[in-house]
Amino acid sequence: MQKFIAVYFIFMNVAAFVVFSFDKYRSRVGSSRISEKELHVFSLLGGFLGASLSMALFRHKISKSSFLIKHILIMLVWIGAVSYYFIEINPLNFLGVS
């Protein structure tokens, strides 16, 4: 199960990076854009690291404070959930210790 979760998070972060980067490309060429709601869905589904990397590398959506606040809140929720999992539910299992 842990391998599945790891593969899922890798896939979601790569997908989020690609989608955020593609949206930046579309903004530069004047094409139709991906909605902010859809971008946030990728972050909510676990792609917040890939999204953050794309935002930092391509300076995408970093000047829009309403978007940044929502993105930071999504990151805090994920950090809290992962922390809770490793501290309360499954302590040290990620290190192979039972």
C-alpha positions as CSV (number, residue, x, y, z in Angstrom):
1,M,0.0,0.0,0.0
2,Q,2.8,2.4,0.8
3,K,4.3,1.9,-2.7
4,F,1.0,2.7,-4.2
5,I,0.8,5.9,-2.1
6,A,4.3,6.9,-3.1
7,V,3.6,6.3,-6.8
8,Y,0.3,8.3,-6.5
9,F,2.1,11.3,-5.0
10,I,4.9,11.2,-7.6
11,F,2.3,11.1,-10.4
12,M,0.2,13.9,-8.9
13,N,3.1,16.1,-8.4
14,V,4.4,15.6,-11.9
15,A,0.9,16.2,-13.3
16,A,0.5,19.3,-11.2
17,F,3.9,20.6,-12.4
18,V,3.0,20.0,-16.0
19,V,-0.5,21.6,-15.7
20,F,0.8,24.7,-13.9
21,S,3.6,25.0,-16.4
22,F,1.2,24.6,-19.3
23,D,-1.1,27.3,-17.9
24,K,1.9,29.6,-17.7
25,Y,2.7,28.8,-21.3
26,R,-0.8,29.6,-22.3
27,S,-0.8,32.9,-20.5
28,R,2.4,33.9,-22.4
29,V,0.9,33.0,-25.9
30,G,-2.5,34.6,-25.1
31,S,-4.4,31.3,-25.3
32,S,-7.3,30.2,-23.2
33,R,-6.3,29.5,-19.6
34,I,-6.8,26.7,-17.1
35,S,-9.2,27.9,-14.3
36,E,-7.8,28.6,-10.9
37,K,-10.3,26.1,-9.5
38,E,-8.8,23.3,-11.6
39,L,-5.3,24.3,-10.6
40,H,-6.3,24.2,-7.0
41,V,-7.8,20.7,-7.5
42,F,-4.4,19.4,-8.6
43,S,-2.9,20.8,-5.4
44,L,-5.7,19.3,-3.3
45,L,-5.3,15.9,-4.8
46,G,-1.7,15.9,-3.6
47,G,0.2,17.7,-6.2
48,F,1.0,20.7,-4.1
49,L,4.8,20.3,-4.3
50,G,4.8,20.1,-8.1
51,A,2.5,23.1,-8.2
52,S,4.8,25.0,-5.9
53,L,7.9,24.1,-7.9
54,S,6.2,25.3,-11.1
55,M,5.0,28.5,-9.5
56,A,8.5,29.2,-8.2
57,L,10.4,28.3,-11.4
58,F,8.1,30.1,-13.9
59,R,6.9,32.9,-11.6
60,H,3.3,31.7,-12.1
61,K,0.5,33.0,-10.0
62,I,2.9,34.4,-7.4
63,S,1.7,38.0,-7.6
64,K,-2.0,37.0,-7.1
65,S,-2.4,37.0,-3.3
66,S,-5.9,35.4,-3.3
67,F,-4.4,32.4,-5.3
68,L,-1.3,32.2,-3.1
69,I,-3.4,32.2,0.2
70,K,-5.5,29.3,-1.1
71,H,-2.4,27.4,-2.2
72,I,-0.7,28.0,1.2
73,L,-3.8,26.8,3.0
74,I,-3.9,23.6,0.8
75,M,-0.2,23.0,1.7
76,L,-0.8,23.5,5.4
77,V,-3.7,21.0,5.3
78,W,-1.5,18.4,3.6
79,I,1.4,19.0,6.0
80,G,-1.0,18.6,8.9
81,A,-2.5,15.4,7.5
82,V,0.9,13.8,6.7
83,S,2.2,14.8,10.1
84,Y,-0.8,13.4,11.8
85,Y,-0.4,10.1,9.9
86,F,3.2,9.7,10.8
87,I,2.9,10.9,14.4
88,E,-0.5,9.4,15.5
89,I,-1.5,6.7,13.2
90,N,1.6,5.1,11.9
91,P,4.7,6.3,13.8
92,L,8.1,5.5,12.4
93,N,6.7,3.0,9.9
94,F,8.2,5.0,7.1
95,L,11.6,4.2,8.6
96,G,10.8,0.5,8.6
97,V,10.5,0.3,12.4
98,S,7.5,-1.3,13.9
